[in-house]
Amino acid sequence: MAMASEIKVSFHKRLFLMLLAFSWAIVLCFIGFQYLREKEYKSEFLNAQLQQYNRHLLDTVDEGLPYEDYIATHDKPFDELRISIITLSGAVIYDNTISLDSLDNHRNRPEVANALLKGKGYNISRQSASDGREYFYSATRGERVVVRTAIPYSNTLRDLLEADWSFLMVMIAITFTMSVIAYFTTRELGKDIERVNRYEAEQERNRLKRQLTNNINHELKTPVASIQVCLETLLSGISLSNEKRQELIERCYMHNERLRRLLNDVSLITRMEDGSALISKETVTINEIIDEVAEELNIMPEEERLTLHTDFNEIVTIEGNTSLIGSIFSNLTENAIAYSEGKNIYITLLENSKEQACIRFEDDGKGVEQKQLPHLFERFYRVDKGRSRQKGGTGLGLAIVKHAVQFHGGTITVTNRPNGGLRFDFTLSKHNI
């Protein structure tokens, strides 16, 4: 129940954070766009006022009237207005603020260059090379000269050009309110989705359990029927030779062993699926488990024995269950012995990082058809059903391997080796999952 609660909270948080990030990203983009748009609008409005004054002054110049009289007698749109008259070559012939001797050629000033090119131009904030002050410039080109006006950057001008934050603050407040509403909405939605997920997961577990039960029933029929036939023959009172009686007893024992292995394997898979929290974990040294595999191979009959080759030049330890990790290597080894028809097993350490160990297990046998590879980890799947039963396999070995790897936070894949045989690559997390 605690685990389900954690999953639910985590899902709700992910959903809420995704919606929150998406909505705030949109709002911030809109606020940035609105801020720049409003500032540009105010700058263009200010420029239009200066352009109007510039045009009137240009008309005076073009008519040959004394422009000093016009500047002195007509109202200016702003106080402290700096007025410059510049020839088309860039020379300043009039400035009401700064001495002409201290002014250089203005042809390359941004607002003047735009005016010469397009007829008019403005620059929102540029420091004057002549007096060091910061101005808002507006320039207009006439037939013979360029008139440029400039307003010193004062607090008043800054306030005039500043975007209206009242509207933007309203937008931020609305977004914040929507975020709060979204939190409670997504919390309820997360609960509903989690209930659906739990229901679907429960249905899937029930389906797998029914499938497992049906498969177990099917697997039990053959050995149970064989044991029953043997026992009925022994109990029937029919005269049997000692050799025939011994053969029936050995057959009963063989099928009983198969039943025992099947029940043990089913119990192990069920324990991993339903009782993961109850499986103890400790520090496990993989090298020691591989040594045990080597010892078991050495005591096998020579005709069944495979040669183990290891490339494990580091000590690998993880937090896990010794029995389950042992089952990974033992089942892979038994699978190679029973079905590969090869002579060698190779165990290689591919990676030994702080987070995980990556291990490769190979044999040099005949491998399997490509279309069968995706099914090898399925319960009771057999490449050669008749031969598998003769070998005493339960059909659960590779399913146990996959579950044990997943229990330790890893993944496993299987491929055919280029030179023949199967290659299993799997990872084991080094931390307690």
matplotlib code that plots the C-alpha trace (Angstrom):
import matplotlib.pyplot as plt

x = [0.0, 2.9, 4.5, 1.3, 1.0, 4.6, 3.9, 0.7, 2.4, 5.3, 2.9, 0.9, 4.1, 5.3, 2.0, 1.7, 5.3, 4.8, 1.7, 3.3, 6.4, 4.3, 1.9, 4.7, 6.8, 3.9, 3.1, 6.8, 7.1, 4.0, 5.2, 8.5, 6.9, 4.4, 7.2, 9.3, 6.3, 5.1, 8.6, 8.9, 5.5, 6.4, 9.8, 8.2, 5.6, 8.4, 10.3, 7.1, 7.0, 10.6, 10.2, 7.4, 9.6, 12.5, 10.3, 9.2, 12.8, 13.8, 11.1, 12.5, 16.0, 14.8, 12.9, 16.2, 14.8, 17.1, 16.8, 18.2, 15.2, 12.8, 14.7, 14.6, 11.0, 9.1, 8.1, 10.0, 8.3, 10.7, 12.8, 16.6, 16.2, 19.5, 19.3, 21.9, 22.0, 24.3, 25.2, 24.7, 28.5, 28.2, 29.7, 27.8, 27.0, 24.8, 24.4, 22.6, 24.4, 28.0, 30.6, 31.1, 34.9, 34.5, 32.3, 33.6, 31.9, 28.5, 27.9, 28.4, 26.2, 23.4, 20.5, 22.2, 23.2, 19.6, 18.3, 20.6, 19.6, 15.9, 14.9, 14.6, 16.0, 16.2, 18.4, 16.8, 19.8, 23.3, 26.1, 27.2, 30.8, 30.9, 29.6, 29.4, 25.7, 23.1, 20.4, 17.4, 18.2, 15.8, 17.1, 15.3, 16.9, 16.0, 17.2, 20.4, 20.8, 19.9, 18.1, 18.8, 17.1, 18.1, 16.6, 18.9, 18.2, 16.6, 14.5, 11.4, 12.4, 13.2, 9.8, 8.2, 9.8, 9.3, 6.6, 3.5, 4.0, 0.5, -0.9, 2.1, 1.6, -2.1, -1.0, 1.5, -1.2, -3.7, -1.0, -0.2, -3.9, -4.2, -1.2, -2.8, -6.0, -4.0, -2.3, -5.6, -6.9, -3.9, -3.9, -7.5, -6.6, -3.5, -5.5, -7.9, -5.1, -3.4, -6.5, -6.8, -3.2, -3.6, -6.6, -4.9, -1.8, -4.0, -5.7, -2.3, -1.1, -4.2, -3.8, -0.2, -1.1, -3.9, -1.4, 1.2, -1.4, -2.5, 1.1, 2.0, -1.1, 0.1, 3.7, 2.5, 0.4, 3.2, 5.3, 2.3, 0.8, 4.1, 4.6, 1.0, 1.6, 4.8, 3.3, 0.1, 2.4, 4.4, 1.3, -0.6, 1.0, 2.3, 5.4, 8.3, 12.0, 14.3, 15.7, 12.2, 11.2, 14.4, 13.7, 10.2, 11.5, 14.2, 11.6, 9.4, 12.4, 13.3, 9.8, 9.7, 12.9, 11.4, 8.3, 10.5, 12.5, 9.3, 7.8, 11.0, 11.2, 7.6, 8.1, 11.1, 9.4, 6.3, 8.5, 10.3, 7.0, 4.9, 7.4, 10.3, 10.3, 10.7, 13.8, 16.9, 19.8, 23.5, 26.9, 27.5, 30.8, 30.1, 33.6, 32.8, 29.7, 31.6, 34.1, 31.2, 30.1, 33.6, 33.7, 30.3, 31.5, 34.6, 32.7, 30.4, 30.9, 33.4, 31.0, 28.6, 31.3, 31.9, 35.1, 34.7, 36.7, 36.5, 37.7, 36.9, 40.0, 38.2, 36.4, 32.7, 30.4, 26.8, 23.9, 21.7, 20.5, 23.2, 20.7, 19.1, 22.3, 23.6, 20.4, 21.3, 24.7, 23.5, 20.5, 22.5, 25.1, 22.5, 20.9, 24.3, 25.0, 21.6, 20.9, 23.9, 25.9, 29.0, 32.2, 32.9, 31.3, 32.7, 31.9, 33.2, 33.1, 32.1, 31.7, 32.3, 31.2, 29.9, 26.4, 26.3, 28.1, 27.6, 28.4, 28.4, 27.7, 28.3, 28.5, 29.9, 27.0, 24.6, 22.4, 18.8, 16.7, 16.4, 12.6, 12.9, 15.2, 12.4, 10.6, 13.5, 12.7, 9.0, 7.8, 7.7, 8.9, 11.0, 13.0, 12.7, 9.9, 10.6, 14.3, 13.9, 11.7, 14.2, 16.9, 14.7, 14.2, 11.3, 11.0, 11.4, 15.2, 15.6, 12.4, 14.0, 17.2, 15.2, 13.3, 16.4, 18.2, 15.1, 15.0, 18.5, 17.6, 19.1, 18.2, 19.1, 19.3, 20.1, 21.6, 23.3, 27.1, 28.6, 30.6, 27.7, 26.2, 24.1, 25.3, 23.5, 24.4, 22.9, 23.4, 23.1, 22.7, 25.2, 22.8, 19.8, 16.8]
y = [0.0, 2.3, 1.6, 2.4, 5.7, 6.7, 5.9, 7.9, 11.0, 10.7, 10.5, 13.4, 15.5, 14.7, 15.6, 18.8, 19.9, 19.2, 21.3, 24.0, 24.2, 24.3, 27.1, 29.2, 28.9, 30.2, 33.0, 34.1, 34.1, 36.2, 38.6, 39.0, 39.6, 42.0, 43.9, 44.3, 45.2, 47.8, 49.3, 49.4, 51.0, 53.8, 54.3, 54.6, 57.0, 59.2, 59.0, 60.1, 63.3, 64.1, 63.2, 65.7, 68.5, 67.4, 67.6, 71.2, 72.2, 70.6, 72.5, 75.7, 74.7, 73.7, 77.0, 78.9, 80.5, 81.0, 77.8, 79.5, 81.8, 78.8, 76.9, 79.9, 80.9, 77.6, 75.3, 72.2, 68.8, 68.2, 70.2, 70.0, 69.0, 68.8, 69.8, 69.0, 69.8, 67.5, 67.6, 64.5, 63.9, 63.7, 67.1, 68.9, 72.5, 73.3, 72.0, 73.9, 72.2, 71.4, 73.5, 72.5, 72.3, 69.3, 67.3, 64.8, 63.4, 61.9, 59.9, 56.6, 57.3, 54.6, 57.0, 59.2, 56.2, 54.9, 58.4, 58.6, 55.1, 55.0, 58.7, 58.4, 56.5, 56.4, 55.0, 54.2, 54.5, 55.5, 57.3, 60.5, 60.5, 64.3, 64.9, 61.4, 61.7, 59.0, 60.2, 59.0, 60.0, 60.7, 61.7, 62.8, 63.3, 66.2, 67.2, 68.9, 68.0, 65.6, 67.0, 65.1, 65.7, 64.0, 63.8, 63.2, 60.0, 61.2, 59.3, 60.9, 59.5, 56.1, 56.0, 57.1, 54.3, 51.6, 49.0, 49.1, 46.4, 46.6, 44.5, 42.1, 41.7, 40.9, 38.2, 36.7, 36.7, 35.0, 32.4, 31.8, 31.3, 28.9, 27.0, 26.5, 25.3, 23.0, 21.5, 20.3, 19.3, 17.2, 15.7, 14.3, 13.4, 11.6, 9.6, 8.6, 7.6, 5.7, 3.8, 2.8, 1.8, -0.3, -2.0, -2.8, -4.0, -6.3, -7.6, -8.3, -10.1, -12.2, -13.1, -14.1, -16.1, -17.9, -18.5, -19.8, -22.1, -23.5, -24.1, -25.8, -28.1, -29.0, -29.6, -31.7, -34.1, -36.0, -36.8, -37.5, -39.8, -41.6, -42.1, -43.4, -45.9, -47.1, -47.4, -49.2, -51.7, -52.3, -52.7, -54.9, -58.0, -58.9, -60.9, -58.7, -59.3, -57.5, -55.4, -54.3, -53.5, -51.4, -49.6, -48.6, -47.4, -45.3, -43.9, -42.9, -41.2, -39.3, -37.9, -37.1, -35.1, -33.2, -32.4, -31.2, -28.9, -27.6, -26.8, -25.1, -23.0, -22.0, -21.1, -19.0, -17.0, -16.4, -15.2, -12.7, -11.4, -11.2, -10.9, -8.8, -6.8, -10.0, -11.2, -10.4, -8.5, -8.4, -7.7, -10.3, -10.9, -12.0, -13.6, -16.1, -17.2, -17.7, -19.8, -22.0, -22.4, -23.6, -26.1, -27.5, -28.0, -29.8, -32.5, -33.2, -36.3, -35.6, -36.3, -33.5, -31.1, -27.7, -25.8, -22.4, -19.4, -16.2, -12.7, -11.2, -9.1, -7.1, -7.8, -7.1, -6.6, -5.6, -5.3, -8.2, -11.7, -14.4, -17.2, -15.2, -14.1, -17.7, -18.8, -16.5, -18.1, -21.7, -21.5, -20.0, -22.8, -25.6, -24.1, -24.2, -27.8, -29.1, -27.4, -25.7, -28.8, -26.7, -27.4, -24.0, -21.3, -17.7, -15.3, -11.7, -8.5, -5.7, -2.9, -2.4, 1.2, 2.7, 2.3, -1.2, -4.3, -5.5, -9.1, -11.3, -15.1, -17.0, -20.6, -21.9, -24.1, -24.0, -21.1, -20.8, -19.4, -15.6, -15.7, -17.7, -15.3, -13.0, -15.9, -17.5, -15.8, -16.8, -19.3, -22.9, -21.8, -24.5, -24.5, -28.3, -29.4, -33.2, -32.8, -30.3, -32.8, -35.6, -33.4, -32.8, -29.1, -27.3, -24.6, -21.9, -21.6, -18.5, -17.0, -17.2, -15.6, -12.6, -12.1, -12.4, -9.7, -7.4, -7.9, -6.5, -3.5, -4.8, -5.8, -8.8, -9.4, -12.5, -12.7, -15.3, -15.1, -14.5, -17.8, -19.9, -20.1, -17.8, -14.6, -13.2, -9.6, -8.5, -5.7, -5.8, -2.6, -2.1, -0.3, -1.6, -1.3]
z = [0.0, 0.8, -2.5, -4.4, -2.5, -3.4, -7.1, -7.0, -5.5, -7.9, -10.9, -9.6, -9.2, -12.7, -14.2, -12.2, -12.9, -16.6, -16.8, -14.6, -16.7, -19.9, -18.7, -17.2, -20.3, -22.4, -20.0, -19.7, -23.5, -23.8, -21.0, -22.7, -26.1, -24.6, -22.7, -25.9, -28.0, -25.6, -25.2, -29.0, -29.4, -26.9, -28.6, -32.0, -30.5, -29.1, -32.3, -34.2, -32.1, -32.8, -36.5, -36.8, -35.3, -37.5, -40.6, -39.8, -39.3, -42.6, -44.4, -43.0, -44.2, -47.6, -48.0, -47.3, -44.1, -41.1, -39.1, -36.0, -35.8, -36.1, -33.4, -31.1, -31.6, -32.0, -29.1, -28.8, -28.0, -25.1, -22.7, -23.1, -26.7, -28.5, -32.2, -34.8, -38.5, -40.5, -44.2, -46.3, -46.1, -42.3, -41.3, -38.4, -39.4, -36.4, -32.8, -30.1, -27.2, -28.2, -29.9, -33.6, -33.1, -30.8, -33.2, -35.7, -38.8, -37.9, -41.1, -39.3, -36.3, -36.4, -36.5, -39.1, -41.2, -41.2, -42.1, -45.1, -46.2, -45.4, -44.9, -41.1, -38.1, -34.4, -31.6, -28.2, -26.0, -27.1, -25.4, -27.1, -28.2, -27.8, -24.2, -22.8, -22.0, -23.0, -25.5, -27.4, -31.0, -34.0, -37.4, -40.6, -44.0, -46.3, -49.7, -48.5, -44.8, -42.0, -39.0, -35.8, -32.4, -29.2, -25.7, -22.7, -20.9, -17.7, -15.1, -16.8, -20.1, -18.7, -17.0, -20.3, -22.2, -19.5, -20.2, -18.1, -15.5, -14.1, -17.0, -16.8, -13.0, -13.6, -16.1, -13.5, -10.8, -13.1, -14.0, -10.4, -9.6, -12.5, -11.2, -7.8, -9.5, -11.7, -8.6, -7.2, -10.6, -11.4, -8.0, -8.5, -12.1, -10.9, -8.4, -11.1, -13.5, -10.7, -9.9, -13.6, -13.6, -10.5, -11.9, -15.2, -13.3, -11.2, -14.3, -15.9, -12.7, -12.6, -16.3, -15.8, -12.7, -14.7, -17.5, -15.0, -13.4, -16.7, -17.8, -14.5, -14.8, -18.3, -17.2, -14.2, -16.3, -18.0, -14.9, -12.7, -15.4, -15.8, -12.0, -11.8, -14.6, -13.0, -9.5, -10.8, -12.6, -9.5, -7.3, -9.7, -8.6, -12.1, -12.0, -13.0, -13.3, -10.9, -13.9, -14.9, -11.4, -10.9, -14.2, -13.1, -9.7, -11.4, -13.8, -10.8, -9.2, -12.4, -12.8, -9.1, -9.5, -12.4, -10.3, -7.4, -9.7, -11.3, -7.9, -6.7, -9.9, -9.6, -6.0, -6.8, -9.6, -7.3, -4.5, -6.8, -8.2, -5.0, -2.2, -3.4, -0.2, 1.8, -0.1, 1.9, 0.4, 1.3, -0.2, -2.9, -4.6, -8.2, -8.5, -5.8, -7.5, -10.8, -8.8, -7.6, -11.2, -12.1, -9.2, -10.2, -13.8, -12.7, -10.8, -13.7, -15.9, -18.6, -21.4, -20.1, -18.9, -20.6, -20.2, -18.5, -19.7, -17.6, -18.2, -14.8, -13.9, -11.2, -8.0, -8.5, -5.5, -5.5, -3.0, -3.8, -2.9, -3.2, -4.0, -6.9, -8.4, -8.1, -10.0, -12.9, -13.5, -12.7, -15.0, -17.8, -17.3, -17.2, -20.3, -22.1, -21.0, -21.9, -25.3, -26.8, -27.9, -27.5, -25.6, -23.9, -21.8, -21.7, -18.8, -19.4, -17.4, -19.8, -17.3, -13.6, -12.7, -9.5, -10.6, -12.2, -13.5, -17.0, -17.7, -20.8, -20.7, -23.9, -25.2, -28.5, -29.4, -32.3, -31.1, -32.0, -34.9, -35.0, -34.7, -31.5, -29.6, -28.3, -26.7, -24.8, -21.5, -21.7, -19.1, -20.4, -23.8, -25.4, -28.7, -28.9, -26.5, -26.7, -26.2, -23.3, -21.4, -22.0, -20.4, -17.4, -17.9, -16.4, -19.0, -16.3, -16.2, -18.4, -17.0, -13.6, -15.0, -16.4, -13.1, -11.0, -13.2, -13.0, -9.3, -9.1, -11.2, -14.4, -18.0, -20.0, -23.8, -25.9, -29.3, -31.5, -31.6, -35.0, -34.8, -33.2, -29.8, -27.6, -26.1, -22.9, -21.9, -18.6, -16.0, -12.2, -10.2, -7.4, -5.2, -3.2, -5.4]

ax = plt.figure().add_subplot(projection="3d")
ax.plot(x, y, z, "-o")
ax.set_aspect("equal")
plt.show()
